[in-house]
Amino acid sequence: MEKRVVIADDESIIRLDLKEILEDDGYLVVGEAARGDDALALIQEHQPDLALLDVKMPGLDGIEVARALKDTPTVVVLLTAFSQRSLIENARDAGVAAYLVKPFRSSELLPKLAAILDPASHDDLVTVDSHHVDDKIETREIVQRAKEQLMAERGLDEPAAFEIIQQSAMRGRTRMRDVAQRILRGEFGG
C-alpha cells in the first residue's frame, strides 16, 4: 500500500524536488503547502502516513505543527537548513520522529523515510547519532558561510547562492561541503 504524504516548505523548489523523489519511489503526495497553518489543515483533512515539514515557515513553524499532531498517527519528519541543538530537543518534545538536514539527496532520503515509517523492517533505524549530527551541523554551517560569502561577493540572493553551490557539487560529483570549503578558501571560480 502506498504511503500518503503531505509536504510543507515555503520554498517551492524544495516541495517540487521532494514530490518528485517521493512519487518516483511510490509515495502518494496528497497535499503541499508553503505555510504551516495550511499544512496543518491539509494533514487534518487527509490524515497522511507522513508529514514532511520545514522548520521555518510562515503561519506556524514545523515544530508548532508537529506539536498539534502529537496525538495523531501521522509520522512527522522535520526538514531543516538550521542546526541549533535546541531545535533537536524541541523537535523531540513535539513528537517529531526524525529530522533531515537540507539539502538532501534521494539516495539518503528514501532509506531514512523507509526506516522511519517501517522500523521493524530496518535494524538500522535512523536515530539521532551525536557524531553524525555534529558532522551535519558542521556541514550546514560551512555551506551557510559559503552562501553568505557568495551573496556578499556577487550580490546574489540566498536561493541563487545555494543553487551555485548545489549545481557545482552535482557537476563535480562532490559534496556541497567540499564546494563550500573551496569558496571559503577563495579557490572557487564557478
Order of alpha helices (4+ residues) and beta strands (2+ residues): beta-alpha-beta-alpha-beta-alpha-beta-alpha-beta-alpha-alpha-alpha-alpha
